[in-house]
Amino acid sequence: ESVDAWVHRGTTLLHLERYEEALTSCDRAFKIDSKNHQALNTQALALSLLNNFDKAITAIDEAINLEPKEVLHRANRGIILARAGRYTEALADCEQAIKQDPKHESGYYGKACCYALQGDIGQAIDNLQKAIDIAPRRSRNEAKHNPDFDSIRDDERFRALMSLASF
């Protein structure tokens, strides 16, 4: 009966690349709290990784409407748009997240995802470094498993950022 437990389960399954199961956990969370912005955020990310971009954007927009001050949702909207190939809009959302809270890593992390998906390794590395400077453990953890970085995973600069020695 704990909405938080179902949301955390969904997030964990998302990280394990078990996207359908993550969606099922989000559905269970919605049965308890139909307006849970964290479940909507997780649902949106899972949907985007399943290439269901229209539903993903609808879910993240609803999360933003419910919790407009949550900078992570705006940055995740940018990531979802980048996955859909809408890079100009994606970068604008990430910039808005940075403007909303320049001390939060998510806007820079989102920009790193956008640039990695476009094949701009230099910009991806620069923005990922900024995210790591703000929140090292969380940013590295996310980047290690995020498929958005698959195209640059073998780059020596990316590997250097992921190493524990740079903590």
KADAJO-V143055 format. One record per residue. RES is the residue in three letters. PSI is psi in whole degrees, -180 to 180 (NA if undefined). BURIAL is + if it has 16 or more other C-alpha atoms within 10 Angstrom, else -. Layout:
RES/PSI/BURIAL + RES/PSI/BURIAL
This chain:
GLU/4/- + SER/114/- + VAL/-40/+ + ASP/-40/- + ALA/-42/- + TRP/-38/+ + VAL/-45/+ + HIS/-39/+ + ARG/-44/+ + GLY/-43/+ + THR/-42/+ + THR/-44/+ + LEU/-35/+ + LEU/-45/+ + HIS/-27/+ + LEU/5/- + GLU/30/+ + ARG/72/- + TYR/-42/+ + GLU/-41/+ + GLU/-35/+ + ALA/-42/+ + LEU/-39/+ + THR/-42/+ + SER/-40/+ + CYS/-40/+ + ASP/-40/+ + ARG/-39/+ + ALA/-40/+ + PHE/-29/+ + LYS/-27/- + ILE/-42/- + ASP/99/- + SER/-11/- + LYS/34/- + ASN/112/+ + HIS/-31/+ + GLN/-39/+ + ALA/-39/+ + LEU/-40/+ + ASN/-48/+ + THR/-43/+ + GLN/-45/+ + ALA/-44/+ + LEU/-43/+ + ALA/-45/+ + LEU/-40/+ + SER/-35/+ + LEU/-15/+ + LEU/9/- + ASN/27/- + ASN/73/- + PHE/-38/+ + ASP/-48/- + LYS/-35/- + ALA/-44/+ + ILE/-40/+ + THR/-44/- + ALA/-45/+ + ILE/-33/+ + ASP/-38/+ + GLU/-40/+ + ALA/-43/+ + ILE/-42/+ + ASN/-37/- + LEU/-35/- + GLU/71/- + PRO/-21/- + LYS/-5/- + GLU/101/+ + VAL/-31/+ + LEU/-39/+ + HIS/-41/+ + ARG/-44/+ + ALA/-40/+ + ASN/-32/+ + ARG/-41/+ + GLY/-43/+ + ILE/-44/+ + ILE/-44/+ + LEU/-38/+ + ALA/-42/+ + ARG/-29/+ + ALA/-2/+ + GLY/11/- + ARG/69/- + TYR/-39/+ + THR/-47/- + GLU/-39/- + ALA/-50/+ + LEU/-35/+ + ALA/-42/+ + ASP/-41/+ + CYS/-40/+ + GLU/-39/+ + GLN/-39/+ + ALA/-42/+ + ILE/-43/+ + LYS/-39/- + GLN/-41/- + ASP/91/+ + PRO/-12/- + LYS/4/- + HIS/136/+ + GLU/-18/+ + SER/-36/+ + GLY/-43/+ + TYR/-40/+ + TYR/-44/+ + GLY/-43/+ + LYS/-39/+ + ALA/-43/+ + CYS/-47/+ + CYS/-48/+ + TYR/-38/+ + ALA/-42/+ + LEU/-25/+ + GLN/-7/+ + GLY/13/- + ASP/85/- + ILE/-44/+ + GLY/-50/- + GLN/-37/+ + ALA/-47/+ + ILE/-46/+ + ASP/-45/+ + ASN/-36/+ + LEU/-38/+ + GLN/-41/+ + LYS/-42/+ + ALA/-43/+ + ILE/-38/+ + ASP/-35/- + ILE/-46/+ + ALA/81/- + PRO/-53/+ + ARG/-49/- + ARG/-45/- + SER/-43/+ + ARG/-45/+ + ASN/-48/- + GLU/-48/- + ALA/-33/+ + LYS/-30/+ + HIS/-10/- + ASN/121/+ + PRO/-15/+ + ASP/-24/+ + PHE/6/+ + ASP/-36/- + SER/-17/- + ILE/6/+ + ARG/-32/+ + ASP/-7/- + ASP/135/- + GLU/-32/- + ARG/-40/- + PHE/-46/+ + ARG/-38/- + ALA/-40/- + LEU/-32/+ + MET/-17/+ + SER/147/- + LEU/-23/- + ALA/-23/- + SER/11/- + PHE/NA/-
